[in-house]
């Protein structure tokens, strides 16, 4: 997408259509990766490893946002601003899940207080 955005002329309608295809491809990659990450994190018994998955998803979104920021003004009629907003939403969600899993990992390491449960005979 980076190379395509730099090579195309945003004033040409054909360029916008070509760039729109790249925008849809990046959108599909973000959504698909998020779904795979969610599935993998849910099936990961170790919350620390699940947190790492979410951190990687957040980093992917961040790399996409850096690139999209360059083009959201230039190709504003080609779906770029909408993809920027969508990617930002996915990054925020990934960050929330990352921190939640870190909290879960910390909670799992906290010892159970003595006397919390009655003794069984």
ABEGO torsion letter per residue (X at the ends): XAAAAAABBAABAAAAAAAAAAAAAAAAAAAAAAAAAAAAAAABABAAAAAAAAAAAAAAAAAAAAAAAAAAAAAAAAGAAAAAAAAAAAAAAAAAAAAAAAAAAAAAABBBBBGABBBBX
